[in-house]
Amino acid sequence: MEPLKTEKLDLRRFLKDEISCVDFEFSRDVSGLDDDFENGTAFIKGSVVNHGGYFELSANTEVKATALCARCYKAFPFEFSFQTVQPVTDKLED
């Protein structure tokens, strides 16, 4: 299944047990998100998986940005990445 290319996940088919995994990927502009970022983009890719009623979100985020030195304000390339694994819910209610 092709990953969803959006920040909002449509989980209706997932919640009806028609599918057990929803993949997603999108990017966000991080310019101005922090005083240290002059410009840049965060690339997020992950999935929400149903483990028999336990829903888990896992995502990898890679940030490529231009940061400003706090001392001299010179711009320099800055990259970092991190992984997130988080339960979404362990109980569903209508």
N, C-alpha and C positions, 0 to 999 in steps of 0.2 A: 504494500500500500504506500502511495506517495505521501511524504510528510506534509502536514498542514503548514502553509506559509503565512501564518497569522499569529498575533499575540493572544487572540481570544480563541479558546479551544471549544469546539462543539462536541460535547461528550454525550449527547443523547443516545446515539447508537451504542456507545460504550456502556452506558448505564442500563440499557435494555438487554445487555449480554449478547448483542449481535456481533460485537468484536471485543477482543480482550486487551488490545493495545492501541493507543493513539500516539503516533509520532508527530513531532512538530519541529519547525525551525523558522527562525526569523532574526532580524537584526534591528538594532536600536541605535540612534544617534546619541552619543554620550557628550557631545559638545556642551559645555556649560553646566554639566551635571555636578561638577565639583570645580572649585576655583583653580585646581591644578591642571585640569584638562582644557587645552585650547580647542581641540577637536578630536574626533575619533568615532569608532563604531564598536558595538558589542554584538557578537554573533552568538546566538543561543540555539542549541539543538538538543532535543531530548524526547522523552516519551512519558506517558501515563500508562501504567500497567495494572490490570486487575489480577491480583494474586488470590483468587477464591474469595472475593469480598473485601480484601484489604487493598486499597488503591494507593499506589506509590508513584510519585513524580521523580524522575531523574533527569538532570540536564547538565550539559557542559556549556560553559560560557567562556568565550575568548574575546578579550578586549585589545584592540589595536588603536592607539591614540597618540596624540602629540601632547606632551605634558610641558608645563612651564617650571623651570627651576625656581624654588622659593627664595633663593639667595640672589641670583642674577637675572631672573626672568627670561633666560635663554630657553628656547623651545628645543625639545629632544624627543625622539621616538620612544614610546613606552608600551610594552605589551605584558599582559598577564592573563592567566586562565584559572578557572576553578570549577569544581564539580559540586552539584547539589543533589542530594537524595533526601526526599521528604515524604512522609505519609500525607496523603490527601485527606482521607477519612477512613474510619474503620466501621462506620455505620451510616446507612442511607435512610433518609426520611423523605416521604412524598411531599 
